[in-house]
């Protein structure tokens, strides 16, 4: 399957460049999507973040290198992109549980993390409801935070922003400004490779206030997946979209933001939709 082949081609690029800088944008190009969407696909398919996978592979090879006679720790650290011995020591211990200085000792146990290979797996299953909608561009108004290129770091950025605007009254103000579809509080990730990445908490609105930001969500075709439950369940729905629906759908990621539409934002009984931008293969 072409989609799986692209992912494996991206793994091949990683393997060829473990001793060099790995370009996340190039990984996205190999997989025919943005680097953001590639990281999401990888994490859901592999069960580990892209950055952690790369760290494990590098430290796995570093352990082999350190078992060779005459090689210095500082040379191995430099080889895998660690210009600080402290940073290399920390990374090595996080993977192997021991300091790199003791690897040469006879009988010392280290870990090996082989390269990942993606394969098509047939699963039985639970149904997924979705619809395909083509929409014109629409304007959103709200607040935003910058996002990191390593998407794992964004888990420390986005939840506090939701909490902040819930506490200071901004979220309630946004709800009152909502007057155009989609009618819900929106979480919009603008993460293409041509502009700075940001996450907007916003509503679709024709109104404006000076202390708020605006963004135009471009016209696109969307695969829309409804869901309900706790905020944790939206992550499970997004995982199933990537691992179960997308590989066999006849679609691939399009060049538009990911959108979460919270129809009922109660975190314990949420009703929501996940919008994935798609194009026909």
C-alpha positions in Angstrom: 0.0 0.0 0.0 1.4 3.4 -1.1 0.6 5.0 2.3 2.6 2.4 4.3 5.4 2.5 1.7 5.8 6.2 2.3 6.0 5.7 6.1 8.7 3.1 5.6 10.6 5.4 3.2 10.6 8.0 6.0 12.0 5.4 8.4 14.7 4.7 5.8 15.6 8.4 5.8 15.8 8.5 9.6 18.1 5.4 9.6 20.4 7.0 7.0 20.7 10.2 9.1 20.9 9.1 12.7 24.4 10.6 12.8 23.3 13.8 11.2 20.5 16.3 11.6 17.1 14.8 10.8 14.8 17.3 8.9 11.2 16.9 10.1 9.9 18.8 7.1 11.7 16.4 4.7 10.0 13.5 6.6 6.7 15.1 5.9 7.6 15.5 2.2 8.5 11.9 1.9 5.2 10.9 3.5 3.3 13.5 1.3 2.0 15.6 4.3 3.2 18.3 6.6 5.8 17.5 9.3 3.0 18.1 11.9 0.8 15.4 10.3 3.7 13.1 9.9 4.5 13.3 13.6 0.9 12.6 14.5 0.7 9.6 12.2 4.0 8.3 13.5 3.1 8.6 17.1 -0.3 6.9 16.7 1.1 4.1 14.5 4.3 3.4 16.4 3.0 4.1 19.9 5.9 6.4 20.7 6.7 10.0 19.7 9.0 10.6 16.7 11.5 12.5 18.9 11.6 9.6 21.4 12.0 7.0 18.7 14.9 8.9 17.2 16.5 9.2 20.6 16.1 5.5 21.3 17.6 4.6 17.9 20.6 6.9 18.4 21.2 5.7 22.0 20.9 2.1 20.8 23.7 2.7 18.2 25.7 4.7 20.7 25.8 1.8 23.1 27.2 -0.4 20.3 29.8 2.3 19.6 30.8 2.6 23.2 31.5 -1.2 23.4 34.3 -0.7 20.9 37.8 -0.4 22.3 39.5 3.0 22.2 36.5 5.1 21.4 35.8 8.1 23.6 32.4 9.1 25.1 32.8 12.7 23.8 33.3 11.4 20.2 30.2 9.2 20.4 28.2 12.1 21.9 29.3 14.4 19.0 28.5 11.7 16.4 24.9 11.7 17.5 24.4 15.4 17.8 25.1 16.0 21.5 27.5 18.9 21.9 27.1 18.8 25.7 28.4 15.7 27.5 25.8 16.3 30.2 22.9 16.2 27.6 24.3 13.0 26.1 24.7 11.4 29.5 21.1 12.3 30.4 19.8 10.9 27.1 21.8 7.7 27.4 20.6 7.1 30.9 17.0 7.8 30.0 17.2 4.9 27.5 19.6 2.4 29.1 19.3 3.2 32.8 23.1 3.4 33.2 25.8 6.0 32.5 27.7 5.7 29.2 31.0 5.5 31.2 30.1 2.0 32.5 29.2 0.4 29.1 32.7 -1.0 28.5 32.5 -3.1 31.7 32.0 -6.7 31.1 28.5 -8.1 31.8 26.8 -4.7 31.6 23.3 -4.9 30.2 22.2 -2.3 27.6 19.0 -2.1 25.5 18.6 -2.5 21.7 15.8 -0.7 19.8 15.6 -2.0 16.2 14.2 0.1 13.4 10.5 0.2 13.1 8.8 -1.3 10.0 5.2 -0.4 9.3 2.9 -3.1 7.9 -0.8 -3.2 7.0 -2.7 -5.0 9.7 -6.4 -6.1 9.3 -8.4 -5.4 12.5 -11.9 -6.4 13.3 -14.0 -3.9 14.4 -15.8 -1.1 15.9 -17.6 1.1 13.4 -16.6 4.7 12.8 -19.1 7.3 11.7 -17.9 10.1 9.5 -18.9 12.4 6.7 -17.0 14.2 3.9 -17.7 17.9 3.6 -16.3 20.5 1.3 -16.4 24.0 3.0 -15.5 27.5 1.9 -13.0 29.5 4.0 -14.3 30.7 7.3 -13.1 33.3 9.8 -12.3 32.4 13.5 -11.7 34.8 16.4 -10.0 33.9 19.6 -6.6 33.5 21.3 -3.6 31.5 20.3 -0.3 30.1 21.5 2.8 29.2 19.5 3.5 25.5 19.0 6.7 23.6 19.1 8.0 21.7 16.1 8.3 18.7 18.3 4.6 18.1 18.9 5.1 16.2 22.2 6.2 19.5 23.8 2.8 21.0 23.0 1.1 18.9 25.7 2.7 21.4 28.2 1.4 24.4 26.2 -2.2 23.7 25.1 -4.0 22.5 28.3 -2.8 25.4 30.4 -4.1 27.8 27.8 -7.6 26.2 27.9 -7.5 26.5 31.7 -6.4 30.1 31.6 -9.2 31.3 29.3 -11.8 29.3 31.3 -10.7 31.0 34.5 -10.4 34.6 33.2 -13.8 34.7 31.4 -12.4 34.7 27.8 -13.9 31.4 26.9 -17.4 32.6 28.0 -16.9 35.7 25.9 -16.0 33.7 22.9 -19.1 31.6 23.2 -21.2 34.8 23.1 -19.5 35.9 19.9 -20.2 32.6 18.0 -22.5 33.5 15.1 -21.4 31.5 12.0 -20.8 27.8 11.4 -19.3 25.6 12.7 -21.2 26.3 15.9 -18.9 25.2 18.6 -15.7 26.2 20.5 -12.8 25.4 18.2 -9.3 24.1 18.7 -7.5 24.8 15.5 -3.9 23.7 14.8 -2.3 25.7 12.0 0.7 23.6 11.4 1.8 23.6 7.8 5.4 24.0 6.7 5.0 27.6 5.3 4.0 29.6 8.4 4.7 29.6 12.1 2.8 26.9 14.0 0.0 28.1 16.3 -2.9 26.6 18.2 -6.1 28.7 18.3 -8.9 28.4 20.8 -11.6 30.3 19.0 -15.1 30.5 17.5 -16.4 31.1 14.0 -17.6 34.7 14.1 -18.3 37.8 12.1 -17.5 39.9 15.2 -14.2 41.3 16.4 -12.7 42.7 19.6 -9.3 44.4 19.9 -7.8 42.0 22.4 -8.6 38.9 20.3 -6.9 37.4 17.2 -8.4 36.3 13.9 -7.4 33.6 11.5 -8.9 32.5 8.2 -9.4 28.7 8.0 -8.9 28.0 4.2 -11.4 26.3 2.0 -10.9 22.6 2.2 -12.5 19.1 2.1 -12.8 17.6 5.5 -13.4 14.2 6.9 -15.6 14.9 9.9 -15.8 12.4 12.8 -18.3 12.8 15.7 -17.5 11.7 19.2 -18.5 12.1 22.8 -17.1 11.4 26.3 -14.2 12.8 28.3 -11.4 14.8 26.8 -9.3 11.7 26.8 -11.7 10.0 24.3 -11.0 12.6 21.6 -7.3 11.4 21.6 -8.5 7.9 21.2 -10.8 8.9 18.3 -7.9 10.7 16.6 -5.7 7.6 17.0 -8.4 5.5 15.3 -8.7 8.0 12.5 -5.0 7.7 11.7 -4.5 4.0 12.3 -7.8 2.5 11.1 -9.6 4.9 8.8 -6.9 6.8 6.9 -4.9 3.9 5.5 -7.9 2.4 3.7 -10.0 5.5 3.1 -8.8 6.5 -0.4 -7.8 9.9 1.1 -4.6 11.4 2.5 -3.9 14.5 4.5 -4.7 17.8 2.9 -3.0 21.2 3.3 -5.2 22.8 6.0 -5.4 23.0 9.8 -6.7 20.2 12.0 -9.9 21.4 13.7 -11.6 20.1 16.9 -15.2 21.3 17.3 -16.4 21.2 20.9 -20.2 21.2 20.7 -20.5 20.7 24.4 -17.1 21.6 26.1 -17.9 19.9 29.4 -14.6 18.0 29.9 -16.4 15.1 31.6 -19.2 14.8 29.0 -18.0 16.4 25.9 -19.6 16.2 22.5 -17.2 17.1 19.7 -16.2 16.6 16.1 -12.7 16.0 14.7 -12.1 17.6 11.3 -9.3 16.2 9.3 -8.3 18.0 6.0 -8.2 15.4 3.2 -7.6 15.1 -0.5 -8.4 12.1 -2.8 -5.4 10.0 -3.6 
